[in-house]
Amino acid sequence: MQHTNFKMAEVKNISQSPGVQDTHQTYYHTGKVPDANSKSLQLIGILQSTLELEKILELFNDEINSIVPHAGLSCGNKEENYLVKFGEEARHRCSYQLILLDKNIGELIFYRNSKFTDKEIKQLETMIAALIYPLHNALLYKRAIEKAHRDPVTGVNNRAAMDSALIQEINHAKRHRTPLSLIVIDIDKFKQINDTYGHIAGDAILKRVAECMAESVRGSDIIYRYGGEEFVVVLRSTKKPGAKLLAERILKAVESTHYQYDDIDVQITASAGLAMIKKGDTVQSLLERSDKALYQAKERGRNCVVVAED
């Protein structure tokens, strides 16, 4: 049986203050499998039971904790747009930059209040070997899902992603008894724009409106293309006053943005319907109340926000 080899390069080994352990290392995986006598091989089997990124790291954390107890673990990569944390940060830490096929797939950090011994660090490094490929496969799966859930015209999430996410958001709001707001936004007179300038111009305007909306919302808010010229913004833990202010800010940003096609200035406005989750709501009922409020905004002259009745 071949052994797992890591070519290790010490990046830095410093103490931020006396007695604080802060060790950073970079590993390059050679692609060889772990020794059958090591627990690493058993861990591979456990981690290959799922392709869900967070679940893989949860299983890894649980298994590692039974061997090298620690207060917390985090793993993330800005380029891959993920950060998963378990437990809490503590005084001492060991971090590992994970490299596979010359590509950085994440930084893995272990935290605890007492220093890691040399023996424990070697145990961590042996077990990390089992994480590399399951983590890599999970990232490939994550990219495929995100691509399937991305609207090709605007770059925001599509209807399929929204249907799935709304079920989770409603369940989360009910379980934790937290507010949830939904804004449905429709570009005013968009059919007229398509008829006048053509669908290529219409797609360019849709993309610019989506960019404008993304610049207006908070980091925790998620934008979906509902269909045609309609968008949905999901606001977790947001009550009516804050949701209404955000909807008004989006419409103001859409109206004040400069839209141009073939040297022709196009004036764009949008209308919005807003609804908050209430007892007994489903995805369908929440969307229906938001849509009804949007219809009322159109009737009132467009370029305004209407809040659905509680």
C-alpha positions as CSV (number, residue, x, y, z in Angstrom):
1,M,0.0,0.0,0.0
2,Q,1.4,3.4,-0.9
3,H,1.7,6.2,1.6
4,T,0.3,9.7,1.5
5,N,3.1,12.2,1.0
6,F,2.9,15.9,1.7
7,K,5.6,18.2,0.6
8,M,5.6,20.6,3.5
9,A,6.8,24.2,3.4
10,E,6.9,26.1,6.6
11,V,5.3,29.5,5.9
12,K,5.8,31.0,9.4
13,N,5.9,29.9,13.0
14,I,5.4,32.9,15.3
15,S,4.0,33.8,18.6
16,Q,1.7,36.8,18.6
17,S,2.3,37.2,22.3
18,P,4.3,35.2,24.9
19,G,2.9,31.7,25.3
20,V,0.6,31.9,22.3
21,Q,1.0,29.2,19.7
22,D,0.3,30.3,16.1
23,T,1.6,27.8,13.6
24,H,1.0,28.1,9.8
25,Q,1.9,25.4,7.3
26,T,1.3,24.8,3.6
27,Y,0.8,21.3,2.3
28,Y,1.0,20.0,-1.3
29,H,-0.8,16.7,-1.7
30,T,0.8,14.2,-4.1
31,G,-2.3,12.2,-4.7
32,K,-1.2,9.0,-3.1
33,V,-3.5,7.2,-0.7
34,P,-2.9,6.9,3.1
35,D,-1.4,3.8,4.8
36,A,-4.0,1.1,5.5
37,N,-2.6,0.9,9.0
38,S,-3.5,4.5,9.7
39,K,-6.9,5.8,10.8
40,S,-6.7,8.1,7.9
41,L,-8.0,5.4,5.5
42,Q,-11.0,4.8,7.7
43,L,-11.7,8.5,7.8
44,I,-11.7,8.7,4.0
45,G,-14.6,6.2,3.9
46,I,-16.6,8.3,6.4
47,L,-16.0,11.5,4.4
48,Q,-16.9,10.0,1.1
49,S,-20.4,9.3,2.3
50,T,-21.5,12.8,1.2
51,L,-20.7,15.6,-1.2
52,E,-22.1,18.3,1.0
53,L,-19.3,20.6,1.9
54,E,-20.5,21.5,5.4
55,K,-21.4,17.9,6.2
56,I,-17.9,16.7,5.2
57,L,-16.3,19.3,7.5
58,E,-18.7,18.4,10.3
59,L,-17.8,14.7,10.0
60,F,-14.1,15.6,9.8
61,N,-14.3,17.8,12.9
62,D,-16.1,15.1,14.9
63,E,-13.6,12.5,14.0
64,I,-10.6,14.7,14.7
65,N,-12.0,15.8,18.0
66,S,-12.0,12.2,19.3
67,I,-8.3,12.0,18.5
68,V,-7.0,15.6,19.2
69,P,-9.6,17.5,21.3
70,H,-10.0,21.1,20.2
71,A,-12.3,24.1,20.9
72,G,-13.1,25.0,17.3
73,L,-12.3,24.4,13.6
74,S,-12.7,26.6,10.6
75,C,-12.2,26.0,6.9
76,G,-12.6,28.5,4.1
77,N,-11.5,30.0,0.9
78,K,-12.5,33.4,-0.5
79,E,-12.0,32.4,-4.1
80,E,-14.3,29.4,-3.6
81,N,-16.7,31.5,-1.6
82,Y,-17.1,29.3,1.4
83,L,-16.3,29.5,5.1
84,V,-17.5,26.8,7.6
85,K,-16.9,27.1,11.3
86,F,-17.5,24.8,14.3
87,G,-17.0,25.6,17.9
88,E,-15.2,28.7,18.9
89,E,-11.8,30.4,18.4
90,A,-9.3,30.1,21.2
91,R,-5.9,31.2,22.4
92,H,-3.8,28.7,20.4
93,R,-4.2,27.7,16.8
94,C,-2.7,25.5,14.1
95,S,-3.5,26.5,10.5
96,Y,-2.9,24.6,7.2
97,Q,-3.1,25.9,3.7
98,L,-4.4,22.9,1.6
99,I,-2.9,22.7,-1.9
100,L,-4.1,20.0,-4.4
101,L,-2.8,20.0,-8.0
102,D,-1.2,23.4,-7.4
103,K,-4.6,24.9,-6.4
104,N,-5.4,26.3,-3.0
105,I,-8.6,24.6,-1.9
106,G,-8.9,26.1,1.6
107,E,-7.3,27.1,4.9
108,L,-8.0,24.7,7.7
109,I,-7.6,26.1,11.3
110,F,-7.8,24.3,14.6
111,Y,-8.3,26.2,17.8
112,R,-8.0,25.4,21.5
113,N,-7.0,27.0,24.8
114,S,-3.9,24.7,25.5
115,K,-1.0,24.3,23.1
116,F,-0.9,21.5,20.6
117,T,1.9,19.0,21.3
118,D,4.2,17.8,18.6
119,K,2.5,14.4,18.7
120,E,-0.9,16.0,18.3
121,I,0.3,18.1,15.4
122,K,1.6,15.0,13.6
123,Q,-1.8,13.3,14.2
124,L,-3.6,16.3,12.7
125,E,-1.4,16.2,9.7
126,T,-2.0,12.5,9.2
127,M,-5.8,13.0,9.4
128,I,-5.7,16.0,7.0
129,A,-4.5,13.6,4.3
130,A,-8.0,12.0,4.4
131,L,-9.7,15.3,4.0
132,I,-8.1,16.6,0.8
133,Y,-9.9,14.6,-1.9
134,P,-13.4,14.6,-0.3
135,L,-13.1,18.4,0.2
136,H,-11.9,18.8,-3.4
137,N,-14.9,16.7,-4.7
138,A,-17.3,18.7,-2.5
139,L,-16.0,21.9,-4.0
140,L,-16.5,20.6,-7.5
141,Y,-20.1,19.6,-6.6
142,K,-20.7,23.0,-5.0
143,R,-19.6,24.8,-8.2
144,A,-21.8,22.5,-10.3
145,I,-24.8,23.3,-8.2
146,E,-24.1,27.0,-8.1
147,K,-23.8,27.0,-11.9
148,A,-27.1,25.2,-12.3
149,H,-28.7,27.7,-10.0
150,R,-27.3,30.8,-11.7
151,D,-29.3,32.9,-14.2
152,P,-27.2,33.1,-17.4
153,V,-28.4,36.6,-18.4
154,T,-28.2,38.5,-15.1
155,G,-25.7,36.4,-13.0
156,V,-28.0,36.3,-10.0
157,N,-29.7,33.1,-8.6
158,N,-32.5,31.6,-10.7
159,R,-36.0,30.4,-10.0
160,A,-34.9,26.8,-9.2
161,A,-32.5,28.2,-6.6
162,M,-35.2,30.4,-5.2
163,D,-37.8,27.6,-4.8
164,S,-35.3,25.5,-2.8
165,A,-34.0,28.4,-0.7
166,L,-37.4,29.8,0.2
167,I,-38.5,26.5,1.8
168,Q,-35.4,26.6,4.0
169,E,-35.8,30.2,4.8
170,I,-39.5,29.8,5.8
171,N,-38.6,26.8,7.9
172,H,-35.8,28.6,9.6
173,A,-38.0,31.6,10.4
174,K,-40.7,29.5,11.9
175,R,-38.2,27.3,13.9
176,H,-36.4,30.3,15.3
177,R,-39.4,32.7,15.4
178,T,-37.5,35.3,13.5
179,P,-38.9,37.7,10.8
180,L,-38.6,37.0,7.1
181,S,-39.4,39.6,4.4
182,L,-39.9,39.1,0.7
183,I,-39.7,41.8,-2.0
184,V,-40.9,41.1,-5.5
185,I,-39.5,43.8,-8.0
186,D,-40.7,44.2,-11.6
187,I,-39.1,46.5,-14.2
188,D,-41.8,49.0,-15.4
189,K,-43.0,48.8,-19.0
190,F,-40.3,46.2,-19.9
191,K,-42.2,44.8,-22.8
192,Q,-42.2,48.3,-24.4
193,I,-38.4,48.4,-24.0
194,N,-38.0,45.0,-25.7
195,D,-40.4,46.0,-28.5
196,T,-38.6,49.3,-29.0
197,Y,-34.9,48.3,-28.7
198,G,-34.9,44.5,-29.1
199,H,-34.2,41.6,-26.8
200,I,-30.4,42.1,-26.8
201,A,-30.9,45.6,-25.4
202,G,-33.5,44.1,-23.0
203,D,-31.0,41.5,-21.7
204,A,-28.4,44.2,-21.2
205,I,-30.8,46.3,-19.2
206,L,-31.8,43.3,-17.1
207,K,-28.2,42.6,-16.3
208,R,-27.6,46.2,-15.3
209,V,-30.7,46.3,-13.1
210,A,-29.5,43.2,-11.4
211,E,-26.1,44.8,-10.8
212,C,-27.8,47.9,-9.5
213,M,-29.9,45.8,-7.0
214,A,-26.8,43.9,-5.9
215,E,-25.1,47.2,-5.1
216,S,-28.1,48.3,-3.0
217,V,-28.8,45.2,-0.8
218,R,-27.0,44.0,2.3
219,G,-24.5,41.1,2.2
220,S,-27.1,38.9,3.9
221,D,-29.8,39.6,1.3
222,I,-30.2,37.2,-1.6
223,I,-31.4,38.2,-5.1
224,Y,-33.2,35.8,-7.5
225,R,-34.5,36.3,-11.0
226,Y,-38.1,35.2,-10.6
227,G,-38.9,35.2,-14.3
228,G,-39.0,37.6,-17.2
229,E,-38.4,41.1,-15.8
230,E,-39.2,40.1,-12.2
231,F,-36.8,39.7,-9.3
232,V,-37.2,38.5,-5.7
233,V,-35.1,39.7,-2.8
234,V,-35.2,37.5,0.4
235,L,-34.4,39.3,3.6
236,R,-33.7,37.1,6.6
237,S,-34.4,38.5,10.1
238,T,-35.8,41.8,8.7
239,K,-39.0,43.4,9.9
240,K,-41.4,45.5,7.9
241,P,-39.8,49.0,8.4
242,G,-36.3,47.8,7.5
243,A,-37.6,45.8,4.5
244,K,-39.6,48.8,3.2
245,L,-36.6,51.1,3.5
246,L,-34.5,48.6,1.6
247,A,-37.1,48.2,-1.2
248,E,-37.4,52.0,-1.5
249,R,-33.6,52.2,-1.7
250,I,-33.5,49.6,-4.5
251,L,-36.1,51.5,-6.6
252,K,-34.3,54.8,-6.1
253,A,-31.1,53.2,-7.2
254,V,-32.7,51.6,-10.3
255,E,-34.3,55.0,-11.3
256,S,-31.1,57.0,-10.8
257,T,-28.8,54.5,-12.7
258,H,-27.8,55.5,-16.2
259,Y,-28.9,53.0,-18.9
260,Q,-27.6,53.4,-22.4
261,Y,-27.9,51.3,-25.6
262,D,-26.4,52.3,-28.9
263,D,-25.9,55.8,-27.7
264,I,-29.6,56.0,-26.7
265,D,-30.4,56.8,-23.0
266,V,-33.2,54.6,-21.6
267,Q,-35.1,55.6,-18.6
268,I,-35.8,52.7,-16.2
269,T,-38.0,52.5,-13.2
270,A,-39.3,49.5,-11.2
271,S,-42.2,48.7,-8.8
272,A,-42.1,46.5,-5.7
273,G,-44.4,44.4,-3.6
274,L,-43.4,43.5,-0.1
275,A,-44.7,40.8,2.3
276,M,-43.6,39.5,5.7
277,I,-44.0,36.0,6.8
278,K,-47.0,35.2,9.0
279,K,-48.3,32.2,10.8
280,G,-49.3,29.4,8.4
281,D,-47.4,30.8,5.4
282,T,-46.0,28.6,2.7
283,V,-43.8,29.5,-0.2
284,Q,-46.8,29.9,-2.4
285,S,-48.8,32.0,0.0
286,L,-45.9,34.3,0.7
287,L,-45.2,34.8,-3.0
288,E,-48.9,35.4,-3.7
289,R,-49.1,38.2,-1.2
290,S,-46.0,39.8,-2.5
291,D,-47.3,39.5,-6.1
292,K,-50.6,41.1,-5.0
293,A,-48.8,44.0,-3.4
294,L,-46.7,44.4,-6.6
295,Y,-49.9,44.5,-8.7
296,Q,-51.2,47.3,-6.4
297,A,-47.9,49.2,-6.9
298,K,-48.4,49.1,-10.7
299,E,-52.0,50.3,-10.3
300,R,-50.8,53.3,-8.2
301,G,-48.7,54.6,-11.0
302,R,-45.5,52.4,-10.8
303,N,-42.1,53.3,-9.3
304,C,-43.3,52.7,-5.7
305,V,-43.4,50.1,-3.0
306,V,-46.6,48.6,-1.6
307,V,-46.6,46.5,1.6
308,A,-49.0,43.6,1.8
309,E,-51.5,43.6,4.6
310,D,-50.7,41.5,7.6
